[in-house]
Amino acid sequence: MARNEVTQGEYIVVVGNNPSAATGDSNLPVERVTWHEAIDFCVRLTEMEQVAGRLPEGGGYRLPTEAEWEYACRAGTTLPFHYGEELRSGMANFETPLDDGTNHTVTVPLTPGQKFFRTKKP
């Protein structure tokens, strides 16, 4: 499992397109990827790395199982989340534009009419 999410730039290099809604910065995580597209990304990345000689024989990329994903999210703890027992408002990983055009971390709950803008950089 990678340390960070796949960036839009990495996805473009491997697949050749960018399905993300929030574009303009290739370092943002790629989003709006279907399960089938994620599988295709893994297959293509495996092929690229094998051709480049960077994978051992039989090695490859795949999506984590549900159990692997949950284990990674807990960061070695036995709690529901790596930081404790519950997810609280304000912990969402989003940025939102303000009236001055700059992006700032969202304060949750949102004010009426305020919307999430894009995912944050890893």
Rosetta blueprint (number, residue, H / E / L):
1 M L
2 A L
3 R L
4 N L
5 E L
6 V L
7 T E
8 Q H
9 G H
10 E H
11 Y H
12 I H
13 V H
14 V H
15 V H
16 G L
17 N L
18 N L
19 P L
20 S L
21 A L
22 A L
23 T L
24 G L
25 D L
26 S L
27 N L
28 L L
29 P E
30 V L
31 E L
32 R L
33 V L
34 T L
35 W H
36 H H
37 E H
38 A H
39 I H
40 D H
41 F H
42 C H
43 V H
44 R H
45 L H
46 T H
47 E H
48 M H
49 E H
50 Q H
51 V H
52 A L
53 G L
54 R L
55 L L
56 P L
57 E L
58 G L
59 G L
60 G L
61 Y L
62 R L
63 L L
64 P L
65 T L
66 E H
67 A H
68 E H
69 W H
70 E H
71 Y H
72 A H
73 C H
74 R H
75 A L
76 G L
77 T L
78 T L
79 L L
80 P L
81 F E
82 H L
83 Y L
84 G E
85 E L
86 E L
87 L L
88 R L
89 S L
90 G L
91 M L
92 A L
93 N L
94 F E
95 E E
96 T E
97 P E
98 L L
99 D L
100 D L
101 G L
102 T L
103 N E
104 H E
105 T E
106 V L
107 T L
108 V L
109 P L
110 L L
111 T L
112 P L
113 G L
114 Q L
115 K L
116 F L
117 F L
118 R E
119 T E
120 K L
121 K L
122 P L
